[in-house]
Amino acid sequence: MNGGDQIVAAVVTKETREKLAGDILVLLAQDDAELQTIATSLARITNSMIHELPTGVILLVRH
Amino acid sequence: MTPGTTVALATLIGTLSRFVFLKVDYRQYPSYPQGYLIHLSLGAIAAFLGAVAIPALASKDFAAATFLALAAQQFREIRNLERTGLENLEEIELVPRGPAYIEGIARAFEARNYIAMFTSLLTSGVLYLVQASGLLKVSLAVFLSLLLVLYLRDSLRGARVGDYAEITPAQLSFKGSVLYVDEIIIMNVGSPQAREKILKHGLGAVLTPRDINARVTLANVGQRQAIVHDLATILGIRRDQDEPEFTPMARLDHDSGKVGVFTIPVNKDAEAMRVAIAHVPLLESAKRRPSSAISGRLAARRSGR
């Protein structure tokens, strides 16, 4: 938590897709179950942590 | 007694005093045999320098005495050596010690070398200056060195977190994806599996500072890192490199000054966690005393803390 934190990607479903904008890698999932599997495997691959915004958007952040 | 015997005896006693401190603080000490040897040898050198000081001065050899100044320079290197060594290891620690803890350990190692030096200085002083029979002088020197070591051992031990804060086990809970220890926010955990595992295996505790000084000291980031590092060392941790969700954390509630601690130990034992936190050393570099300033006392009184 020392300012080196970096957003790796966002994972969304169709409903939460429109709550995102900007220059960021976005992965689209079919449903909530797929959302979780994508987020979990990507977090392991990139050594990052899964965070959930109140809007339902999943962010992967490397701390 | 010849100066040679005096120096030899004083060096021996000084080295022994260094050895006592190697044993006392085993918990802070990374107990590898090489480390023991390194610090014992450096302690012996320090003891020798302390031992020759008084005989050198007495024989008007002032050049020898200036070596003491050189020695102090040398011992600062010990602090550097410990610091760089531990800093290099930080990267492979699952829960790093943090710079404040490392500085504390490095300082302790430097200070212990001075102990070896002072003890041998005292011994050689007694042997050289006291007019008595050989055996009596030696016993007096040993006795005084023992007193010095015992006194320093007590006064250098320093305070523990338990002296500054009351530690109570606390409930872990989630509001949405946010992890709480009682009412203190810890972090956002997005993965439901991780949340489940945290609730199943995790432990929480709340540290309530006992006064205004404790409040400021516990707020120090380095002190909090030291707490979670010791927790992970003593209780173990269910975490691997690629699982940042299970990083132990200590977070501050700035309304009350309380600190919420969260960890996932190998064995879930709240009492063991309480004891482990209570024994974490209070870091010299984290310690603050706002109560020593008039404005600090005033602010504390006005806010009711």
Interface residues (C-beta under 8 A of the other chain):
Chain A: Q36 A39 T40 A43 R44 N47 S48 M49 I50 H51 E52 P54 I58 L59 H63
Chain B: G176 S177 N188 V189 G190 S191 P192 Q193 A194 Q241 D242 P244 E245
